[in-house]
């Protein structure tokens, strides 16, 4: 992944790489006509090696380094300043040892080169085993269609980590040092030798055990009545690597289906599950689901359309069901009090050497399963035997979501994190999804296919126990009534009002504009200057502060729109395919290192080309970016500029291949031979105002999404 220094030089290998070995075995055995068994075993071992430096720091330093920065290593012929002077007052120096790490003092982090190569290495040896044993018993001798199945699944993972830590000396370069007439290196500390490697080793392991007993029934009566049934009991046991008490869950579920003449369909599902996450009285939950279907194309009045291949399939379906969630985050047993006795705090002298009783969290024995009622209404349609269309409309009402209390005042003596968790949250989600697939043979040798999917989903927080803000806030709620992860910030004011220093550009263009605006900024970042953003005073008090914050664009958690489509064709052995993927109505707030130029080493993105300054403003040039800042700025906060539209469309994959004719491959004793070349992440169209980072990156200084190319050959004997 990186161009690291060789092992022969360092004595260790910091290169990021992985070697993996897999083993798989599947065994099926029939004891008799009625009893069959199977045993599937798979395992792997992999070694993952990498630098001991933090990857985000390595990449962040590399991407924000100044082009004029010295280094990354010392160069022979230069001197190193020593502490003190000689008897004549001259600065003591000595020759630098070449190949030592140089750190730009302007950088907020240490040298990325040094972190990548000189900080040691990290080697993880991971292994895992997955075993599944099943036994199937045909009980048809009792009644036709009855069977019994038992299954046990075991999965185990372990990770052995060898960490080799190493400190390294860093030098700084001074171009014009005091008392000297030549550039010089300086370093911190008294020793110019790197530290030796310090080795540490740790091991973690975890396992998951699932056991099932399943009774199945599958039978058709009079060629028109199709009936199935299933009763399933299962038990889960999971042990986490952290060494917590193992997780336990038991469940009993049943399903029954009925189809009449392949036209009218019905299904009932029930689940009765238990978890140890709640108090004994609330551990079990009942979760039913129901669905109906009507295959209209199988009706007699559709015979002509079906037989002529105009409408091959037309189906209506609807379902409603209740599901539960016991995953309550990393904290377990929230129904129990979490109370500590802390010593030597000088609170109660008679209690354990001046200790105190500290309530970390008060338990709530009434917490229970989070639930969601889901509805789905859909149409499936096939036209001309080639074109498949599906439309789904869904509604999800989540309630009893476990949350912290936010409306209990701290005067009660406990903070919100200490108060009992409660099932008070409620969220509604609804949307639709459309899928299309087309596949047809134009001629004997030519086939084309295309398809795609489009989905839209929007959620809304109904209840979050959110304290209402005072009446002088423009928006008195930050969660209730909005989507999860809704971005909030200051709206840039593009109104035209010359009397108050506004020309529609959204910037203060002079100190007079700042004064005439009559606005006082309490946003952090100091006093507004020419070139800073003008924000809307939404509550009309002439003060810009958090009371003027407003919802901007969309959520930063989940895109409302997701889509993808593919196109492919084949002709006389040649084939090609392309796939596109994208999202819409999705926003992110970009900030910090790599975005705000005052952070790090004054890194400037391409969006800075359209920055505000007096000269560019006077010349009437295009200005979209605020003034550059050497320190904090009122523009460098959450606002409608830095909350960016992260929608994109990506050419996710393209592939071209050729399959050799069977008459040739048979001569070589091969059934199938295909060669191909493919590429991933080939091109991205984005709404971002910069090309400096990808919209799927969590932050600007994260490792970017890679464009990859592959070629290969597939041979079947």
C-alpha positions as CSV (number, residue, x, y, z in Angstrom):
1,X,0.0,0.0,0.0
2,X,2.8,2.4,0.9
3,X,6.3,2.9,-0.5
4,X,8.1,2.1,2.8
5,X,11.7,1.8,3.7
6,X,13.1,-1.7,3.1
7,X,13.4,-4.3,5.9
8,X,17.1,-4.6,5.3
9,X,17.5,-0.9,6.4
10,X,15.0,-0.8,9.3
11,X,15.4,-4.4,10.7
12,X,11.6,-4.8,10.5
13,X,8.9,-4.5,7.8
14,X,6.3,-1.6,8.2
15,X,4.6,-2.4,4.9
16,X,0.8,-2.9,4.9
17,X,0.1,-6.4,3.5
18,X,-1.9,-9.5,4.2
19,X,-1.5,-13.2,3.6
20,X,-4.5,-15.4,4.0
21,X,-5.0,-19.1,3.8
22,X,-8.4,-20.8,3.7
23,X,-9.6,-24.4,4.2
24,X,-13.1,-25.7,3.5
25,X,-14.6,-29.2,3.7
26,X,-18.3,-30.2,3.1
27,X,-19.5,-33.7,3.9
28,X,-23.0,-35.1,3.2
29,X,-24.0,-38.6,4.3
30,X,-27.2,-40.6,4.1
31,X,-27.7,-43.0,6.9
32,X,-30.9,-44.3,5.3
33,X,-33.7,-43.1,3.0
34,X,-35.1,-41.2,6.0
35,X,-32.1,-39.8,7.7
36,X,-29.4,-37.5,6.2
37,X,-26.6,-35.6,7.8
38,X,-24.1,-33.0,6.8
39,X,-21.0,-31.4,8.3
40,X,-19.5,-28.3,6.9
41,X,-16.2,-27.0,8.1
42,X,-14.3,-23.9,7.1
43,X,-11.3,-22.2,8.7
44,X,-8.8,-19.5,7.9
45,X,-5.5,-18.0,9.1
46,X,-4.3,-14.6,8.0
47,X,-1.3,-12.4,8.8
48,X,-2.0,-8.7,8.6
49,X,1.1,-6.5,8.8
50,X,1.3,-2.7,8.9
51,X,3.0,0.3,10.3
52,X,2.6,1.1,14.0
53,X,1.9,4.7,13.1
54,X,-1.8,5.8,13.1
55,X,-2.9,5.6,9.5
56,X,-5.0,8.7,9.7
57,X,-2.1,10.7,11.0
58,X,0.2,9.4,8.3
59,X,-2.3,10.2,5.6
60,X,-3.3,13.5,7.2
61,X,0.3,14.7,7.4
62,X,1.0,13.6,3.8
63,X,-2.0,15.3,2.3
64,X,-1.5,18.6,4.2
65,X,2.3,18.9,4.0
66,X,3.6,22.1,2.5
67,X,5.3,21.7,-0.9
68,X,8.2,23.8,0.5
69,X,8.6,21.6,3.6
70,X,12.2,20.3,4.0
71,X,12.8,16.6,4.3
72,X,11.5,14.1,4.8
73,X,15.0,13.1,5.7
74,X,18.2,14.9,6.6
75,X,20.8,15.5,3.9
76,X,24.5,15.0,4.2
77,X,26.6,18.2,4.2
78,X,24.5,20.1,6.7
79,X,25.2,20.9,10.3
80,X,23.3,20.2,13.5
81,X,23.2,22.9,16.2
82,X,24.4,21.8,19.6
83,X,23.5,23.3,23.0
84,X,25.8,26.1,24.1
85,X,28.7,28.0,22.5
86,X,32.5,27.8,22.4
87,X,34.8,30.1,24.3
88,X,34.5,32.7,21.6
89,X,30.7,32.7,21.6
90,X,30.3,30.7,18.4
91,X,27.4,28.3,18.1
92,X,28.5,24.7,18.5
93,X,27.7,22.5,15.5
94,X,28.5,19.0,14.1
95,X,27.8,17.2,10.9
96,X,24.3,15.8,10.6
97,X,23.8,12.1,10.1
98,X,22.0,11.7,6.8
99,X,18.7,9.8,6.6
100,X,17.2,11.0,9.9
101,X,13.6,12.2,10.0
102,X,12.8,15.9,9.5
103,X,9.6,17.4,10.9
104,X,8.1,20.6,9.6
105,X,7.5,22.7,12.8
106,X,4.3,24.1,11.2
107,X,2.7,20.7,11.1
108,X,0.4,19.9,14.1
109,X,1.4,16.2,13.9
110,X,4.7,14.5,13.8
111,X,6.3,13.6,10.5
112,X,4.0,11.3,8.4
113,X,7.2,9.7,6.9
114,X,8.6,9.0,10.3
115,X,5.3,7.6,11.6
116,X,5.0,5.3,8.6
117,X,8.6,4.0,8.7
118,X,10.3,4.6,12.0
119,X,7.6,4.1,14.6
120,X,7.7,0.2,14.5
121,X,5.2,-2.3,13.1
122,X,2.0,-4.1,14.0
123,X,1.5,-7.7,13.1
124,X,-1.9,-9.4,13.6
125,X,-2.3,-13.1,13.3
126,X,-6.0,-13.9,12.9
127,X,-7.6,-17.3,12.8
128,X,-11.1,-18.6,12.7
129,X,-13.2,-21.7,12.5
130,X,-16.8,-22.1,11.4
131,X,-18.5,-25.5,11.8
132,X,-22.1,-26.4,11.0
133,X,-23.5,-29.9,11.7
134,X,-27.1,-30.7,10.7
135,X,-29.3,-33.8,10.8
136,X,-32.5,-34.1,8.7
137,X,-35.1,-36.8,9.5
138,X,-38.0,-37.4,7.0
139,X,-41.1,-38.1,9.1
140,X,-43.2,-38.9,6.0
141,X,-44.0,-42.3,7.6
142,X,-46.1,-40.3,10.2
143,X,-47.7,-38.0,7.7
144,X,-46.6,-36.9,4.2
145,X,-44.5,-33.7,4.1
146,X,-43.4,-33.8,7.7
147,X,-39.7,-33.5,8.5
148,X,-37.4,-32.7,11.4
149,X,-34.1,-30.8,11.3
150,X,-31.5,-30.2,13.9
151,X,-28.6,-27.8,13.5
152,X,-25.6,-26.7,15.5
153,X,-23.3,-23.9,14.4
154,X,-20.1,-22.9,16.0
155,X,-17.9,-20.0,15.1
156,X,-14.7,-19.0,16.8
157,X,-12.3,-16.1,16.2
158,X,-8.9,-15.3,17.7
159,X,-6.4,-12.5,17.2
160,X,-2.8,-12.5,18.3
161,X,-1.3,-9.0,18.1
162,X,2.4,-8.2,18.2
163,X,3.1,-4.5,18.6
164,X,6.6,-3.2,18.1
165,X,6.9,0.3,19.4
166,X,9.8,2.5,18.4
167,X,10.6,6.2,19.1
168,X,12.6,8.1,16.6
169,X,14.5,11.4,16.6
170,X,13.1,14.2,14.6
171,X,15.0,17.2,13.3
172,X,13.8,20.6,12.4
173,X,15.2,22.7,9.6
174,X,16.1,26.4,10.1
175,X,16.7,28.3,6.9
176,X,18.1,31.4,8.6
177,X,19.3,30.5,12.1
178,X,20.4,33.2,14.5
179,X,24.2,33.5,14.8
180,X,24.9,31.4,11.7
181,X,25.3,32.1,8.0
182,X,23.9,28.8,6.7
183,X,20.8,26.7,7.1
184,X,21.0,24.2,10.0
185,X,19.2,21.3,11.7
186,X,18.1,21.3,15.3
187,X,16.6,18.5,17.3
188,X,14.8,18.1,20.7
189,X,16.5,16.1,23.4
190,X,20.0,15.0,24.3
191,X,20.3,11.8,22.3
192,X,20.4,11.6,18.5
193,X,19.8,7.8,18.5
194,X,16.4,6.3,17.8
195,X,14.9,4.2,20.6
196,X,15.2,0.4,20.3
197,X,12.1,-1.7,19.4
198,X,9.8,-2.5,22.4
199,X,7.7,-5.6,21.8
200,X,4.3,-6.3,23.3
201,X,1.9,-9.1,22.6
202,X,-1.8,-9.6,23.3
203,X,-4.4,-12.2,22.4
204,X,-8.2,-11.9,22.2
205,X,-10.8,-14.5,21.3
206,X,-14.6,-14.9,20.9
207,X,-17.1,-17.4,19.9
208,X,-20.7,-17.8,18.8
209,X,-22.9,-20.9,19.3
210,X,-26.2,-21.3,17.6
211,X,-28.5,-24.4,18.1
212,X,-31.7,-25.0,16.3
213,X,-34.5,-27.6,16.3
214,X,-36.9,-27.2,13.4
215,X,-40.1,-29.1,12.5
216,X,-41.3,-28.6,8.9
217,X,-44.4,-29.4,7.0
218,X,-44.8,-29.1,3.2
219,X,-47.7,-30.6,1.3
220,X,-50.1,-30.0,-1.6
221,X,-53.7,-31.2,-1.5
222,X,-55.8,-31.8,-4.6
223,X,-53.1,-30.0,-6.7
224,X,-54.6,-26.7,-5.7
225,X,-54.0,-26.2,-2.0
226,X,-50.4,-25.7,-1.1
227,X,-49.7,-25.7,2.7
228,X,-46.4,-25.2,4.6
229,X,-45.6,-24.9,8.2
230,X,-42.6,-24.5,10.4
231,X,-41.9,-24.4,14.2
232,X,-38.4,-23.4,15.2
233,X,-36.6,-23.3,18.6
234,X,-33.2,-21.8,18.8
235,X,-30.6,-20.8,21.4
236,X,-27.8,-18.3,20.9
237,X,-24.7,-18.0,23.1
238,X,-22.0,-15.4,22.3
239,X,-18.8,-14.6,24.1
240,X,-17.2,-11.3,23.2
241,X,-13.5,-10.6,22.9
242,X,-13.7,-8.1,25.8
243,X,-14.3,-10.9,28.2
244,X,-17.8,-9.8,29.3
245,X,-20.4,-12.3,30.6
246,X,-21.6,-14.3,27.5
247,X,-24.7,-13.0,25.7
248,X,-27.7,-15.3,25.8
249,X,-30.9,-15.4,23.7
250,X,-33.6,-18.0,23.2
251,X,-36.4,-17.9,20.6
252,X,-39.4,-19.8,19.5
253,X,-40.9,-19.0,16.1
254,X,-43.5,-20.4,13.8
255,X,-44.6,-19.9,10.2
256,X,-47.6,-21.0,8.3
257,X,-48.3,-20.4,4.6
258,X,-51.2,-21.2,2.3
259,X,-51.6,-20.8,-1.4
260,X,-54.8,-21.6,-3.4
261,X,-54.3,-22.5,-7.0
262,X,-51.2,-20.4,-7.2
263,X,-53.4,-17.3,-7.1
264,X,-54.2,-16.4,-3.5
265,X,-51.4,-16.4,-1.0
266,X,-51.3,-16.0,2.8
267,X,-48.6,-16.2,5.4
268,X,-48.5,-15.9,9.2
269,X,-45.3,-15.6,11.2
270,X,-44.9,-15.4,15.0
271,X,-41.9,-15.0,17.2
272,X,-41.5,-15.3,20.9
273,X,-37.9,-14.3,21.9
274,X,-36.2,-13.9,25.2
275,X,-33.1,-11.9,26.1
276,X,-31.1,-11.3,29.3
277,X,-30.8,-7.6,28.6
278,X,-34.0,-6.8,30.5
279,X,-35.4,-7.7,33.9
280,X,-37.1,-11.1,34.2
281,X,-40.6,-9.7,33.9
282,X,-39.7,-8.1,30.5
283,X,-37.3,-10.5,28.9
284,X,-39.7,-12.0,26.4
285,X,-41.4,-10.3,23.5
286,X,-44.1,-11.5,21.1
287,X,-43.6,-10.5,17.4
288,X,-46.3,-11.4,14.9
289,X,-46.3,-10.8,11.1
290,X,-48.9,-11.3,8.4
291,X,-48.9,-11.1,4.6
292,X,-51.3,-11.6,1.7
293,X,-50.7,-11.9,-2.0
294,X,-52.8,-12.1,-5.2
295,X,-51.2,-13.4,-8.4
296,X,-53.6,-11.6,-10.8
297,X,-51.8,-13.0,-13.9
298,X,-53.0,-16.5,-12.9
299,X,-56.6,-15.6,-13.1
300,X,-58.6,-16.9,-16.0
301,X,-59.4,-13.4,-17.3
302,X,-55.7,-12.9,-17.8
303,X,-55.2,-16.0,-20.0
304,X,-54.9,-14.1,-23.3
305,X,-52.4,-11.6,-22.0
306,X,-50.4,-14.3,-20.2
307,X,-50.4,-16.8,-23.1
308,X,-49.4,-14.1,-25.6
309,X,-46.5,-13.2,-23.4
310,X,-47.7,-9.6,-22.8
311,X,-48.1,-9.9,-19.0
312,X,-46.2,-12.9,-17.8
313,X,-46.6,-12.1,-14.1
314,X,-48.7,-9.6,-12.2
315,X,-48.8,-9.9,-8.4
316,X,-50.0,-7.7,-5.6
317,X,-48.7,-8.3,-2.1
318,X,-49.0,-6.6,1.3
319,X,-47.5,-7.4,4.7
320,X,-47.5,-6.0,8.2
321,X,-45.4,-7.2,11.1
322,X,-43.8,-6.3,14.4
323,X,-40.1,-6.8,15.1
324,X,-38.0,-6.2,18.2
325,X,-34.6,-5.0,19.1
326,X,-32.6,-5.8,22.3
327,X,-29.3,-4.3,21.0
328,X,-28.9,-1.4,23.5
329,X,-25.3,-0.5,22.8
330,X,-22.2,-1.5,24.7
331,X,-23.8,-1.0,28.2
332,X,-25.6,-4.1,29.4
333,X,-28.1,-4.9,32.1
334,X,-29.5,-1.4,32.2
335,X,-32.3,-2.5,34.6
336,X,-29.6,-2.8,37.4
337,X,-28.2,0.1,39.4
338,X,-24.6,0.8,38.8
339,X,-23.2,2.2,42.0
340,X,-19.6,2.6,43.1
341,X,-18.0,3.1,46.4
342,X,-15.1,5.6,45.9
343,X,-12.4,6.0,48.5
344,X,-10.3,8.9,49.8
345,X,-12.6,11.6,48.5
346,X,-13.0,13.3,51.9
347,X,-16.8,13.3,51.6
348,X,-17.9,11.0,54.5
349,X,-15.0,10.4,57.0
350,X,-16.8,7.4,58.5
351,X,-17.4,5.7,55.1
352,X,-14.3,3.8,53.9
353,X,-11.5,6.2,54.6
354,X,-13.4,9.3,53.6
355,X,-15.2,7.8,50.6
356,X,-18.5,8.4,48.9
357,X,-21.2,6.5,47.1
358,X,-21.3,7.4,43.4
359,X,-24.4,6.6,41.3
360,X,-23.0,6.0,37.9
361,X,-26.4,5.0,36.6
362,X,-29.8,4.3,38.1
363,X,-31.4,1.1,36.8
364,X,-34.9,0.9,35.3
365,X,-36.6,-2.5,35.8
366,X,-39.3,-1.4,33.3
367,X,-37.1,-1.2,30.2
368,X,-38.2,-3.6,27.5
369,X,-37.8,-4.4,23.8
370,X,-37.7,-1.6,21.3
371,X,-40.3,-2.4,18.7
372,X,-41.1,-1.5,15.1
373,X,-44.3,-2.1,13.2
374,X,-43.5,-2.5,9.5
375,X,-45.8,-2.3,6.5
376,X,-45.1,-3.1,2.9
377,X,-47.3,-2.8,-0.2
378,X,-45.9,-4.0,-3.5
379,X,-46.6,-4.8,-7.1
380,X,-44.5,-7.3,-9.2
381,X,-44.9,-7.1,-12.9
382,X,-43.3,-9.0,-15.8
383,X,-43.9,-7.8,-19.4
384,X,-43.1,-9.7,-22.6
385,X,-41.1,-12.3,-20.6
386,X,-38.2,-9.9,-20.6
387,X,-38.9,-6.9,-18.5
388,X,-39.4,-7.3,-14.7
389,X,-40.7,-4.4,-12.6
390,X,-41.2,-4.2,-8.9
391,X,-42.6,-1.3,-6.8
392,X,-42.5,-1.4,-3.0
393,X,-44.0,1.2,-0.6
394,X,-43.0,0.8,3.0
395,X,-43.9,2.4,6.3
396,X,-42.0,1.8,9.6
397,X,-43.1,3.1,13.0
398,X,-40.4,2.6,15.6
399,X,-41.4,3.1,19.2
400,X,-40.2,2.3,22.7
401,X,-36.7,3.3,21.6
402,X,-34.4,3.4,24.6
403,X,-33.1,6.9,25.2
404,X,-31.6,9.1,27.9
405,X,-33.9,11.6,29.7
406,X,-33.4,15.1,28.4
407,X,-36.2,16.9,30.2
408,X,-35.3,16.2,33.8
409,X,-33.4,19.2,35.3
410,X,-30.0,18.6,36.8
411,X,-31.3,20.1,40.0
412,X,-32.6,16.7,40.7
413,X,-29.1,15.7,41.6
414,X,-28.3,13.4,38.6
415,X,-27.2,14.2,35.1
416,X,-28.9,12.7,32.1
417,X,-26.2,10.1,31.8
418,X,-26.9,8.9,35.3
419,X,-30.7,8.9,35.1
420,X,-32.5,5.6,34.2
421,X,-32.8,4.9,30.5
422,X,-36.5,4.9,29.3
423,X,-38.4,3.5,26.3
424,X,-39.7,6.9,25.1
425,X,-38.2,7.4,21.7
426,X,-40.3,7.3,18.6
427,X,-39.3,7.5,14.9
428,X,-41.4,7.2,11.7
429,X,-39.9,6.1,8.4
430,X,-41.5,5.7,5.0
431,X,-40.5,5.5,1.4
432,X,-40.5,3.5,-1.7
433,X,-38.2,1.3,-3.9
434,X,-38.4,0.6,-7.6
435,X,-36.4,-2.1,-9.4
436,X,-36.2,-2.9,-13.1
437,X,-34.5,-5.7,-15.0
438,X,-34.5,-6.3,-18.7
439,X,-32.8,-9.3,-20.4
440,X,-33.4,-10.4,-24.0
441,X,-31.7,-12.1,-27.0
442,X,-31.8,-9.7,-30.0
443,X,-30.3,-12.4,-32.2
444,X,-28.8,-15.8,-31.7
445,X,-25.4,-14.2,-30.9
446,X,-26.4,-10.9,-29.4
447,X,-27.8,-10.5,-25.9
448,X,-28.4,-7.2,-24.0
449,X,-29.4,-6.6,-20.5
450,X,-29.9,-3.6,-18.2
451,X,-31.5,-2.9,-14.9
452,X,-31.5,-0.7,-11.9
453,X,-33.0,0.2,-8.6
454,X,-34.1,3.5,-7.0
455,X,-35.1,4.0,-3.4
456,X,-36.3,6.9,-1.4
457,X,-36.7,6.8,2.4
458,X,-37.3,9.7,4.8
459,X,-37.4,9.4,8.6
460,X,-38.7,11.8,11.2
461,X,-38.1,11.9,14.9
462,X,-41.5,12.0,16.7
463,X,-40.4,11.9,20.3
464,X,-36.9,12.1,21.9
465,X,-37.7,13.6,25.3
466,X,-36.1,16.8,24.0
467,X,-36.3,19.9,26.1
468,X,-37.9,22.7,24.3
469,X,-35.6,25.7,23.8
470,X,-36.6,29.2,24.8
471,X,-38.9,31.3,22.6
472,X,-36.1,33.5,21.3
473,X,-34.6,30.5,19.4
474,X,-35.5,30.5,15.7
475,X,-36.0,26.7,16.0
476,X,-37.0,25.4,19.4
477,X,-36.2,21.8,18.7
478,X,-33.0,20.2,17.3
479,X,-34.3,16.6,16.9
480,X,-38.0,16.4,17.3
481,X,-39.7,16.8,13.9
482,X,-36.5,16.4,11.9
483,X,-34.6,13.5,10.4
484,X,-32.0,11.6,12.3
485,X,-28.6,13.3,11.8
486,X,-30.1,16.5,10.4
487,X,-27.4,19.1,9.8
488,X,-27.7,22.4,11.7
489,X,-25.8,25.6,11.1
490,X,-25.9,29.3,10.1
491,X,-27.6,30.2,6.8
492,X,-25.5,32.6,4.7
493,X,-27.5,35.7,3.9
494,X,-27.7,36.4,0.1
495,X,-30.3,39.1,0.4
496,X,-29.7,42.5,-1.2
497,X,-29.8,45.3,1.3
498,X,-27.1,48.0,0.7
499,X,-28.2,50.0,3.7
500,X,-27.2,47.1,5.9
501,X,-24.0,46.2,4.0
502,X,-25.5,43.4,2.0
503,X,-25.0,43.1,-1.8
504,X,-26.3,39.6,-2.3
505,X,-22.8,37.9,-2.4
506,X,-23.1,36.6,1.2
507,X,-19.9,38.3,2.2
508,X,-18.9,41.4,4.2
509,X,-16.9,43.3,1.5
510,X,-15.6,46.1,3.7
511,X,-15.4,47.2,7.4
512,X,-18.2,49.6,6.7
513,X,-20.4,46.6,5.7
514,X,-19.6,45.0,9.0
515,X,-20.6,48.1,10.9
516,X,-23.7,48.8,8.8
517,X,-25.0,45.3,9.2
518,X,-25.7,46.0,12.9
519,X,-24.9,42.4,13.7
520,X,-22.9,41.2,16.7
521,X,-21.3,37.7,16.2
522,X,-21.2,35.3,19.2
523,X,-20.3,32.3,17.1
524,X,-16.7,31.9,18.1
525,X,-13.8,32.8,15.8
526,X,-13.5,36.4,16.8
527,X,-15.0,39.5,15.2
528,X,-16.2,39.3,11.5
529,X,-13.8,40.8,9.0
530,X,-14.2,41.8,5.3
531,X,-14.4,38.5,3.4
532,X,-16.3,36.7,6.1
533,X,-19.8,35.3,5.7
534,X,-22.9,37.3,6.6
535,X,-25.4,35.1,8.5
536,X,-29.1,35.4,8.6
537,X,-30.4,36.8,11.9
538,X,-33.4,34.5,12.1
539,X,-34.7,35.6,15.4
540,X,-34.2,39.4,14.7
541,X,-32.2,40.3,17.8
542,X,-29.2,41.5,15.8
543,X,-27.0,38.9,17.5
544,X,-25.7,35.9,15.6
545,X,-25.4,32.9,17.9
546,X,-26.8,29.4,18.3
547,X,-30.3,30.9,18.5
548,X,-30.1,31.6,14.8
549,X,-29.1,28.1,13.8
550,X,-31.3,26.4,11.3
551,X,-31.7,23.0,9.6
552,X,-29.5,23.0,6.5
553,X,-29.8,20.6,3.6
554,X,-30.2,16.9,4.7
555,X,-29.0,14.3,7.1
556,X,-25.4,13.3,7.5
557,X,-26.3,9.7,8.6
558,X,-28.2,8.1,5.8
559,X,-28.9,9.3,2.3
560,X,-32.6,9.7,1.5
561,X,-32.0,8.5,-2.1
562,X,-30.0,5.5,-3.1
563,X,-29.8,4.1,-6.6
564,X,-27.8,2.0,-9.0
565,X,-28.1,0.7,-12.5
566,X,-26.2,-1.7,-14.8
567,X,-25.9,-2.2,-18.6
568,X,-24.4,-5.3,-20.3
569,X,-24.2,-7.1,-23.6
570,X,-22.6,-10.2,-25.1
571,X,-21.8,-11.0,-28.7
572,X,-20.1,-14.1,-30.1
573,X,-18.1,-14.7,-27.0
574,X,-17.4,-11.1,-26.2
575,X,-19.1,-9.5,-23.2
576,X,-19.1,-6.2,-21.3
577,X,-20.9,-4.8,-18.3
578,X,-20.9,-1.5,-16.5
579,X,-22.4,-0.7,-13.1
580,X,-23.2,2.7,-11.6
581,X,-24.1,3.5,-8.0
582,X,-25.0,6.7,-6.3
583,X,-26.9,8.6,-3.5
584,X,-28.8,11.8,-3.3
585,X,-30.3,14.1,-0.7
586,X,-27.3,13.6,1.5
587,X,-25.1,16.2,3.3
588,X,-22.0,16.4,5.4
589,X,-20.3,19.0,7.4
590,X,-16.7,19.3,6.4
591,X,-14.3,21.0,8.9
592,X,-11.0,20.8,10.6
593,X,-7.7,19.8,9.2
594,X,-7.6,19.8,5.4
595,X,-10.6,22.1,5.2
596,X,-9.9,25.1,7.5
597,X,-6.5,26.5,6.3
598,X,-5.5,27.7,9.8
599,X,-5.3,24.1,11.0
600,X,-2.2,22.0,10.2
601,X,0.3,23.4,7.8
602,X,-1.9,25.9,6.1
603,X,-3.3,23.4,3.6
604,X,-5.3,25.0,0.7
605,X,-7.9,23.1,-1.3
606,X,-8.8,24.0,-4.8
607,X,-11.9,25.8,-3.5
608,X,-9.5,28.4,-2.1
609,X,-8.9,29.5,-5.7
610,X,-12.2,31.4,-5.5
611,X,-11.4,33.0,-2.1
612,X,-12.4,36.5,-1.2
613,X,-9.7,39.2,-1.1
614,X,-9.8,42.9,-1.8
615,X,-8.1,42.6,-5.1
616,X,-10.3,39.8,-6.5
617,X,-13.4,41.6,-5.1
618,X,-12.4,44.9,-6.7
619,X,-11.8,43.1,-10.1
620,X,-15.2,41.6,-10.0
621,X,-13.8,38.0,-10.1
622,X,-15.9,35.0,-9.1
623,X,-15.9,34.6,-5.3
624,X,-17.4,31.6,-3.5
625,X,-14.9,31.0,-0.7
626,X,-14.4,33.2,2.4
627,X,-11.1,35.0,3.2
628,X,-8.2,32.9,4.1
629,X,-7.5,32.9,7.9
630,X,-4.3,32.3,9.8
631,X,-6.3,31.8,13.0
632,X,-9.9,31.3,13.9
633,X,-12.6,32.8,11.7
634,X,-16.3,33.3,12.1
635,X,-16.7,31.7,8.6
636,X,-15.1,28.4,9.9
637,X,-18.1,27.1,11.6
638,X,-21.2,25.1,10.6
639,X,-22.9,27.0,7.9
640,X,-24.6,26.5,4.5
641,X,-21.2,26.6,2.8
642,X,-19.3,24.0,4.7
643,X,-22.3,21.8,5.1
644,X,-21.9,20.4,1.6
645,X,-24.1,18.4,-0.7
646,X,-22.4,14.9,-0.6
647,X,-24.6,13.4,-3.4
648,X,-22.7,11.5,-6.1
649,X,-22.9,9.0,-8.9
650,X,-20.0,6.6,-9.4
651,X,-19.0,4.3,-12.2
652,X,-18.5,1.5,-9.7
653,X,-17.4,-1.3,-12.1
654,X,-16.7,-1.9,-15.7
655,X,-15.7,-5.3,-17.2
656,X,-14.8,-6.6,-20.7
657,X,-14.3,-10.3,-21.3
658,X,-14.0,-13.0,-23.9
659,X,-15.1,-16.6,-23.7
660,X,-13.3,-19.0,-26.0
661,X,-15.4,-21.2,-28.2
662,X,-16.2,-24.6,-26.7
663,X,-14.9,-26.4,-29.8
664,X,-11.4,-25.0,-29.0
665,X,-11.4,-25.5,-25.2
666,X,-12.6,-29.1,-25.4
667,X,-9.4,-30.0,-27.4
668,X,-7.5,-28.8,-24.3
669,X,-9.7,-30.9,-22.0
670,X,-11.3,-27.7,-20.6
671,X,-15.0,-27.0,-20.3
672,X,-14.9,-23.2,-20.1
673,X,-12.2,-20.6,-20.5
674,X,-12.8,-16.8,-20.1
675,X,-10.3,-13.9,-19.9
676,X,-11.3,-10.5,-18.6
677,X,-10.2,-7.1,-17.5
678,X,-12.1,-5.0,-15.1
679,X,-11.9,-1.8,-13.1
680,X,-13.5,-0.5,-9.9
681,X,-14.3,3.1,-8.8
682,X,-13.4,4.4,-12.3
683,X,-15.1,7.8,-12.2
684,X,-17.2,9.8,-9.8
685,X,-19.6,12.7,-10.5
686,X,-20.2,14.7,-7.3
687,X,-22.0,17.8,-6.2
688,X,-19.0,18.7,-3.9
689,X,-17.4,22.1,-4.8
690,X,-13.9,20.4,-4.7
691,X,-12.1,17.4,-6.1
692,X,-9.7,17.1,-3.2
693,X,-11.6,14.3,-1.5
694,X,-14.3,11.7,-2.2
695,X,-17.8,12.1,-0.8
696,X,-17.6,8.7,0.8
697,X,-14.6,9.6,2.9
698,X,-15.5,10.1,6.6
699,X,-13.1,13.1,6.7
700,X,-10.7,14.8,4.3
701,X,-7.6,13.3,5.8
702,X,-8.8,9.7,5.7
703,X,-7.4,7.2,3.2
704,X,-9.3,7.8,0.0
705,X,-11.3,5.3,-2.0
706,X,-8.9,3.5,-4.5
707,X,-9.4,3.0,-8.2
708,X,-8.4,-0.5,-9.0
709,X,-7.8,-2.6,-12.2
710,X,-7.9,-6.3,-12.5
711,X,-7.3,-8.9,-15.2
712,X,-7.7,-12.6,-15.0
713,X,-8.6,-15.9,-16.5
714,X,-11.3,-18.3,-15.4
715,X,-10.9,-22.0,-16.3
716,X,-13.3,-24.8,-15.6
717,X,-12.4,-28.4,-16.2
